[in-house]
């Protein structure tokens, strides 16, 4: 199996692996939020952000306005 960085690893305890996935998911959520804020500050529309993320405009707008962003 490979990580997001492309480095192979041997799976060990599945609960440890799941915890690592949850941690990385949280890190990616923070990174995504940061880039959405930057995009909005640069004048990018919700439609443009949604297209970049591969989701609907409504989904991205709901996700990020719920957090009090942009």
VMD Tcl script that builds the backbone (N, CA, C; Angstrom):
set m [mol new atoms 210]
animate dup $m
set s [atomselect $m all]
$s set {name element resname resid chain x y z} {
  {N N UNK 1 A 0.848 -1.170 0.000}
  {CA C UNK 1 A 0.000 0.000 0.000}
  {C C UNK 1 A 0.893 1.231 0.000}
  {N N UNK 2 A 0.385 2.369 -0.534}
  {CA C UNK 2 A 1.169 3.585 -0.595}
  {C C UNK 2 A 0.477 4.713 0.149}
  {N N UNK 3 A 1.284 5.602 0.699}
  {CA C UNK 3 A 0.746 6.798 1.335}
  {C C UNK 3 A 0.510 7.854 0.266}
  {N N UNK 4 A -0.059 8.981 0.641}
  {CA C UNK 4 A -0.263 10.066 -0.312}
  {C C UNK 4 A 1.044 10.565 -0.890}
  {N N UNK 5 A 2.116 10.476 -0.125}
  {CA C UNK 5 A 3.413 10.935 -0.590}
  {C C UNK 5 A 4.059 9.923 -1.540}
  {N N UNK 6 A 3.453 8.751 -1.679}
  {CA C UNK 6 A 3.978 7.749 -2.584}
  {C C UNK 6 A 4.959 6.784 -1.946}
  {N N UNK 7 A 5.225 6.908 -0.662}
  {CA C UNK 7 A 6.157 6.008 0.005}
  {C C UNK 7 A 5.428 4.734 0.416}
  {N N UNK 8 A 5.981 3.602 0.054}
  {CA C UNK 8 A 5.360 2.321 0.392}
  {C C UNK 8 A 5.561 2.031 1.874}
  {N N UNK 9 A 4.628 1.349 2.450}
  {CA C UNK 9 A 4.770 0.906 3.832}
  {C C UNK 9 A 4.065 -0.429 3.990}
  {N N UNK 10 A 4.489 -1.149 4.986}
  {CA C UNK 10 A 3.878 -2.432 5.298}
  {C C UNK 10 A 2.750 -2.213 6.287}
  {N N UNK 11 A 1.549 -2.625 5.940}
  {CA C UNK 11 A 0.447 -2.441 6.892}
  {C C UNK 11 A 0.684 -3.257 8.158}
  {N N UNK 12 A 0.431 -2.636 9.295}
  {CA C UNK 12 A 0.545 -3.329 10.567}
  {C C UNK 12 A -0.837 -3.473 11.158}
  {N N UNK 13 A -0.976 -3.051 12.375}
  {CA C UNK 13 A -2.241 -3.094 13.074}
  {C C UNK 13 A -3.264 -2.231 12.320}
  {N N UNK 14 A -4.410 -2.787 11.958}
  {CA C UNK 14 A -5.384 -2.015 11.190}
  {C C UNK 14 A -5.922 -0.809 11.948}
  {N N UNK 15 A -6.004 -0.873 13.260}
  {CA C UNK 15 A -6.495 0.278 14.015}
  {C C UNK 15 A -5.475 1.419 14.010}
  {N N UNK 16 A -4.213 1.076 14.059}
  {CA C UNK 16 A -3.169 2.082 13.957}
  {C C UNK 16 A -3.201 2.721 12.579}
  {N N UNK 17 A -3.380 1.900 11.552}
  {CA C UNK 17 A -3.469 2.417 10.187}
  {C C UNK 17 A -4.678 3.335 10.025}
  {N N UNK 18 A -5.804 2.954 10.592}
  {CA C UNK 18 A -7.000 3.795 10.509}
  {C C UNK 18 A -6.803 5.122 11.233}
  {N N UNK 19 A -6.149 5.085 12.373}
  {CA C UNK 19 A -5.865 6.321 13.101}
  {C C UNK 19 A -4.973 7.241 12.268}
  {N N UNK 20 A -4.018 6.659 11.555}
  {CA C UNK 20 A -3.140 7.447 10.693}
  {C C UNK 20 A -3.927 8.069 9.542}
  {N N UNK 21 A -4.851 7.325 8.983}
  {CA C UNK 21 A -5.713 7.853 7.915}
  {C C UNK 21 A -6.534 9.024 8.438}
  {N N UNK 22 A -7.113 8.874 9.624}
  {CA C UNK 22 A -7.922 9.944 10.209}
  {C C UNK 22 A -7.073 11.195 10.443}
  {N N UNK 23 A -5.844 11.014 10.896}
  {CA C UNK 23 A -4.944 12.148 11.124}
  {C C UNK 23 A -4.626 12.857 9.810}
  {N N UNK 24 A -4.302 12.086 8.779}
  {CA C UNK 24 A -3.995 12.679 7.470}
  {C C UNK 24 A -5.214 13.380 6.897}
  {N N UNK 25 A -6.406 12.779 7.086}
  {CA C UNK 25 A -7.639 13.395 6.592}
  {C C UNK 25 A -7.832 14.759 7.258}
  {N N UNK 26 A -7.590 14.829 8.552}
  {CA C UNK 26 A -7.687 16.106 9.257}
  {C C UNK 26 A -6.699 17.128 8.725}
  {N N UNK 27 A -5.475 16.681 8.465}
  {CA C UNK 27 A -4.457 17.575 7.914}
  {C C UNK 27 A -4.873 18.086 6.535}
  {N N UNK 28 A -5.434 17.197 5.721}
  {CA C UNK 28 A -5.893 17.609 4.395}
  {C C UNK 28 A -7.077 18.561 4.483}
  {N N UNK 29 A -7.962 18.355 5.441}
  {CA C UNK 29 A -9.091 19.270 5.629}
  {C C UNK 29 A -8.597 20.679 5.944}
  {N N UNK 30 A -7.590 20.773 6.809}
  {CA C UNK 30 A -7.026 22.076 7.157}
  {C C UNK 30 A -6.389 22.714 5.924}
  {N N UNK 31 A -5.648 21.929 5.167}
  {CA C UNK 31 A -5.001 22.446 3.961}
  {C C UNK 31 A -6.044 22.901 2.939}
  {N N UNK 32 A -7.093 22.106 2.750}
  {CA C UNK 32 A -8.158 22.454 1.821}
  {C C UNK 32 A -8.817 23.773 2.234}
  {N N UNK 33 A -9.126 23.907 3.514}
  {CA C UNK 33 A -9.755 25.114 4.043}
  {C C UNK 33 A -8.880 26.341 3.767}
  {N N UNK 34 A -7.596 26.199 4.008}
  {CA C UNK 34 A -6.650 27.287 3.761}
  {C C UNK 34 A -6.687 27.720 2.295}
  {N N UNK 35 A -6.674 26.753 1.384}
  {CA C UNK 35 A -6.666 27.075 -0.044}
  {C C UNK 35 A -8.001 27.668 -0.498}
  {N N UNK 36 A -9.085 27.221 0.097}
  {CA C UNK 36 A -10.384 27.824 -0.226}
  {C C UNK 36 A -10.385 29.287 0.210}
  {N N UNK 37 A -9.881 29.568 1.408}
  {CA C UNK 37 A -9.803 30.964 1.859}
  {C C UNK 37 A -8.955 31.801 0.912}
  {N N UNK 38 A -7.826 31.261 0.496}
  {CA C UNK 38 A -6.958 31.984 -0.443}
  {C C UNK 38 A -7.654 32.223 -1.771}
  {N N UNK 39 A -8.364 31.203 -2.256}
  {CA C UNK 39 A -9.073 31.340 -3.528}
  {C C UNK 39 A -10.160 32.406 -3.429}
  {N N UNK 40 A -10.932 32.376 -2.338}
  {CA C UNK 40 A -11.986 33.380 -2.162}
  {C C UNK 40 A -11.385 34.782 -2.059}
  {N N UNK 41 A -10.278 34.917 -1.336}
  {CA C UNK 41 A -9.620 36.221 -1.207}
  {C C UNK 41 A -9.112 36.722 -2.556}
  {N N UNK 42 A -8.773 35.787 -3.443}
  {CA C UNK 42 A -8.293 36.137 -4.773}
  {C C UNK 42 A -9.439 36.370 -5.756}
  {N N UNK 43 A -10.678 36.228 -5.268}
  {CA C UNK 43 A -11.840 36.486 -6.120}
  {C C UNK 43 A -12.370 35.291 -6.880}
  {N N UNK 44 A -11.904 34.107 -6.547}
  {CA C UNK 44 A -12.395 32.901 -7.222}
  {C C UNK 44 A -13.821 32.617 -6.753}
  {N N UNK 45 A -14.691 32.287 -7.697}
  {CA C UNK 45 A -16.087 32.009 -7.373}
  {C C UNK 45 A -16.235 30.646 -6.713}
  {N N UNK 46 A -17.374 30.468 -6.040}
  {CA C UNK 46 A -17.680 29.149 -5.472}
  {C C UNK 46 A -17.723 28.107 -6.578}
  {N N UNK 47 A -18.207 28.489 -7.742}
  {CA C UNK 47 A -18.251 27.556 -8.877}
  {C C UNK 47 A -16.848 27.095 -9.270}
  {N N UNK 48 A -15.904 28.036 -9.288}
  {CA C UNK 48 A -14.523 27.690 -9.628}
  {C C UNK 48 A -13.891 26.778 -8.592}
  {N N UNK 49 A -14.140 27.083 -7.334}
  {CA C UNK 49 A -13.619 26.246 -6.250}
  {C C UNK 49 A -14.228 24.855 -6.331}
  {N N UNK 50 A -15.529 24.796 -6.552}
  {CA C UNK 50 A -16.217 23.502 -6.662}
  {C C UNK 50 A -15.646 22.680 -7.806}
  {N N UNK 51 A -15.404 23.321 -8.935}
  {CA C UNK 51 A -14.846 22.602 -10.090}
  {C C UNK 51 A -13.466 22.041 -9.758}
  {N N UNK 52 A -12.653 22.829 -9.061}
  {CA C UNK 52 A -11.309 22.371 -8.697}
  {C C UNK 52 A -11.363 21.182 -7.743}
  {N N UNK 53 A -12.376 21.160 -6.872}
  {CA C UNK 53 A -12.515 20.076 -5.897}
  {C C UNK 53 A -13.330 18.899 -6.420}
  {N N UNK 54 A -13.961 19.068 -7.569}
  {CA C UNK 54 A -14.750 17.975 -8.151}
  {C C UNK 54 A -16.071 17.736 -7.450}
  {N N UNK 55 A -16.656 18.822 -6.906}
  {CA C UNK 55 A -17.951 18.716 -6.231}
  {C C UNK 55 A -18.866 19.808 -6.770}
  {N N UNK 56 A -20.118 19.810 -6.316}
  {CA C UNK 56 A -21.055 20.836 -6.770}
  {C C UNK 56 A -20.787 22.156 -6.059}
  {N N UNK 57 A -21.226 23.232 -6.689}
  {CA C UNK 57 A -21.108 24.556 -6.076}
  {C C UNK 57 A -21.828 24.580 -4.733}
  {N N UNK 58 A -22.996 23.979 -4.678}
  {CA C UNK 58 A -23.779 23.962 -3.445}
  {C C UNK 58 A -23.043 23.219 -2.332}
  {N N UNK 59 A -22.421 22.111 -2.678}
  {CA C UNK 59 A -21.712 21.313 -1.670}
  {C C UNK 59 A -20.538 22.085 -1.078}
  {N N UNK 60 A -19.754 22.726 -1.935}
  {CA C UNK 60 A -18.579 23.442 -1.433}
  {C C UNK 60 A -19.008 24.690 -0.662}
  {N N UNK 61 A -20.035 25.363 -1.133}
  {CA C UNK 61 A -20.522 26.552 -0.437}
  {C C UNK 61 A -21.032 26.177 0.951}
  {N N UNK 62 A -21.801 25.101 1.024}
  {CA C UNK 62 A -22.339 24.648 2.308}
  {C C UNK 62 A -21.214 24.249 3.261}
  {N N UNK 63 A -20.241 23.506 2.756}
  {CA C UNK 63 A -19.153 23.020 3.592}
  {C C UNK 63 A -18.346 24.168 4.190}
  {N N UNK 64 A -18.062 25.176 3.401}
  {CA C UNK 64 A -17.161 26.213 3.865}
  {C C UNK 64 A -17.858 27.404 4.495}
  {N N UNK 65 A -19.092 27.684 4.168}
  {CA C UNK 65 A -19.774 28.776 4.862}
  {C C UNK 65 A -20.234 28.311 6.225}
  {N N UNK 66 A -20.443 27.030 6.380}
  {CA C UNK 66 A -20.811 26.454 7.676}
  {C C UNK 66 A -19.689 26.654 8.688}
  {N N UNK 67 A -18.455 26.696 8.222}
  {CA C UNK 67 A -17.297 26.876 9.090}
  {C C UNK 67 A -17.028 28.348 9.364}
  {N N UNK 68 A -17.848 29.228 8.798}
  {CA C UNK 68 A -17.654 30.646 9.033}
  {C C UNK 68 A -16.613 31.267 8.126}
  {N N UNK 69 A -16.293 30.599 7.029}
  {CA C UNK 69 A -15.297 31.141 6.110}
  {C C UNK 69 A -15.954 32.019 5.053}
  {N N UNK 70 A -15.092 32.698 4.324}
  {CA C UNK 70 A -15.446 33.519 3.158}
  {C C UNK 70 A -16.901 33.865 3.157}
}
mol reanalyze $m
mol bondsrecalc $m
mol representation Tube
mol addrep $m
